[in-house]
Amino acid sequence: MKIDSYQFGRITIDGHPYANDIIIFPDNRVQDGWWRRHGHHLRVEDIENLVEEAPQIIIAGTGAYGRMTIDAAVERLLRSKKIELVAEPTPKAVDVFNQLVGQRRIGAGFHLTC
């Protein structure tokens, strides 16, 4: 799996374009239309199904301008499960994902706008 491109509001993965926020599971499934209860704030309930898949690392694309914040409870949960968290603005998060894919068991959530 490879992220081909990202631009504000759009991400293309293996030739398939998405125009909504997405989650990528370690088995390469893509959940389109990822919606967080509190919009620009990532909480535990927003990624519980991803955490259940036991990735080694979760990459959080926090938006084009990095406006999505990560709740401290998310960080505590991931630490307790020994899951590394990389939270970066989405353009950088895409680069990190593409660098690590195939090397580690990756889960990711990408906020595509702001």
GUNU-940838 format. One record per residue (C-alpha): residue number from 1; x, y, z; chain. Coordinates in Angstrom, 2 decimals. Layout:
<site NUM,<X,Y,Z>,'A'>
...
// end
This chain:
<site 1,<0.00,0.00,0.00>,'A'>
<site 2,<1.19,3.49,-0.80>,'A'>
<site 3,<-0.30,6.93,-0.47>,'A'>
<site 4,<0.10,8.36,-3.95>,'A'>
<site 5,<-0.75,11.95,-3.13>,'A'>
<site 6,<-2.33,14.33,-0.68>,'A'>
<site 7,<-3.77,17.76,-1.22>,'A'>
<site 8,<-6.21,19.74,0.90>,'A'>
<site 9,<-9.41,17.68,1.12>,'A'>
<site 10,<-8.19,14.76,-1.00>,'A'>
<site 11,<-5.91,11.76,-0.59>,'A'>
<site 12,<-5.15,9.06,-3.18>,'A'>
<site 13,<-4.12,5.58,-2.07>,'A'>
<site 14,<-3.06,2.97,-4.61>,'A'>
<site 15,<-4.86,4.97,-7.31>,'A'>
<site 16,<-8.11,5.31,-5.36>,'A'>
<site 17,<-9.10,8.88,-4.42>,'A'>
<site 18,<-10.79,9.73,-1.12>,'A'>
<site 19,<-12.42,13.07,-0.32>,'A'>
<site 20,<-13.26,12.34,3.33>,'A'>
<site 21,<-11.10,11.69,6.37>,'A'>
<site 22,<-9.88,8.09,6.49>,'A'>
<site 23,<-8.46,5.41,8.74>,'A'>
<site 24,<-5.97,2.87,7.41>,'A'>
<site 25,<-5.84,-0.39,9.33>,'A'>
<site 26,<-2.71,-2.55,9.60>,'A'>
<site 27,<-4.20,-5.05,7.12>,'A'>
<site 28,<-4.47,-2.18,4.56>,'A'>
<site 29,<-8.24,-1.77,4.84>,'A'>
<site 30,<-9.32,1.83,4.40>,'A'>
<site 31,<-12.29,3.20,6.30>,'A'>
<site 32,<-13.64,6.13,4.32>,'A'>
<site 33,<-15.67,8.84,6.01>,'A'>
<site 34,<-13.87,8.73,9.38>,'A'>
<site 35,<-15.75,11.14,11.61>,'A'>
<site 36,<-14.66,12.23,15.05>,'A'>
<site 37,<-17.34,13.13,17.60>,'A'>
<site 38,<-15.62,16.36,18.45>,'A'>
<site 39,<-14.45,17.40,14.98>,'A'>
<site 40,<-10.92,18.69,15.37>,'A'>
<site 41,<-10.18,16.82,18.58>,'A'>
<site 42,<-9.07,13.17,18.51>,'A'>
<site 43,<-10.42,11.12,21.42>,'A'>
<site 44,<-10.10,7.48,22.42>,'A'>
<site 45,<-13.54,6.54,21.06>,'A'>
<site 46,<-12.49,7.82,17.62>,'A'>
<site 47,<-9.73,5.21,17.25>,'A'>
<site 48,<-10.85,2.29,19.44>,'A'>
<site 49,<-11.41,0.05,16.42>,'A'>
<site 50,<-7.92,0.89,15.14>,'A'>
<site 51,<-6.28,0.23,18.52>,'A'>
<site 52,<-8.01,-3.19,18.65>,'A'>
<site 53,<-6.04,-4.15,15.52>,'A'>
<site 54,<-2.79,-3.85,17.55>,'A'>
<site 55,<-0.61,-1.73,15.28>,'A'>
<site 56,<2.96,-1.04,16.35>,'A'>
<site 57,<2.52,2.60,15.42>,'A'>
<site 58,<-0.40,4.93,14.77>,'A'>
<site 59,<0.19,7.87,12.49>,'A'>
<site 60,<-2.23,10.74,12.99>,'A'>
<site 61,<-2.48,13.26,10.17>,'A'>
<site 62,<-3.72,16.33,12.03>,'A'>
<site 63,<-4.87,18.27,8.97>,'A'>
<site 64,<-3.25,20.46,6.37>,'A'>
<site 65,<-2.48,23.09,9.00>,'A'>
<site 66,<-2.25,20.74,12.01>,'A'>
<site 67,<-5.44,21.93,13.67>,'A'>
<site 68,<-6.66,18.55,14.95>,'A'>
<site 69,<-5.54,18.09,18.57>,'A'>
<site 70,<-4.88,14.80,20.34>,'A'>
<site 71,<-6.54,14.19,23.70>,'A'>
<site 72,<-4.12,13.25,26.49>,'A'>
<site 73,<-6.20,10.10,27.12>,'A'>
<site 74,<-5.30,8.89,23.60>,'A'>
<site 75,<-1.61,9.30,24.36>,'A'>
<site 76,<-1.97,7.46,27.69>,'A'>
<site 77,<-3.91,4.59,26.09>,'A'>
<site 78,<-1.37,4.12,23.33>,'A'>
<site 79,<1.55,4.24,25.77>,'A'>
<site 80,<-0.15,1.59,27.93>,'A'>
<site 81,<-0.48,-0.66,24.89>,'A'>
<site 82,<3.07,0.10,23.71>,'A'>
<site 83,<1.78,1.66,20.48>,'A'>
<site 84,<3.92,4.52,19.20>,'A'>
<site 85,<2.07,7.69,18.19>,'A'>
<site 86,<3.26,10.02,15.45>,'A'>
<site 87,<1.05,13.10,15.15>,'A'>
<site 88,<1.99,15.51,12.38>,'A'>
<site 89,<0.21,17.80,9.95>,'A'>
<site 90,<-1.21,15.59,7.22>,'A'>
<site 91,<1.40,16.37,4.51>,'A'>
<site 92,<4.23,15.27,6.84>,'A'>
<site 93,<2.18,12.35,8.22>,'A'>
<site 94,<1.73,11.05,4.66>,'A'>
<site 95,<5.51,11.13,4.17>,'A'>
<site 96,<6.06,9.26,7.45>,'A'>
<site 97,<3.45,6.65,6.46>,'A'>
<site 98,<5.09,6.06,3.08>,'A'>
<site 99,<8.53,5.75,4.71>,'A'>
<site 100,<7.38,3.15,7.25>,'A'>
<site 101,<4.86,1.13,5.26>,'A'>
<site 102,<6.07,-2.44,4.88>,'A'>
<site 103,<8.55,-2.03,7.74>,'A'>
<site 104,<6.16,-1.84,10.68>,'A'>
<site 105,<2.57,-2.75,11.47>,'A'>
<site 106,<0.97,0.65,10.83>,'A'>
<site 107,<-2.40,2.12,11.59>,'A'>
<site 108,<-3.23,5.66,10.53>,'A'>
<site 109,<-5.92,8.30,10.63>,'A'>
<site 110,<-5.79,11.23,8.26>,'A'>
<site 111,<-7.73,14.46,8.66>,'A'>
<site 112,<-7.79,15.88,5.13>,'A'>
<site 113,<-8.78,19.50,5.67>,'A'>
<site 114,<-7.73,22.28,8.06>,'A'>
// end
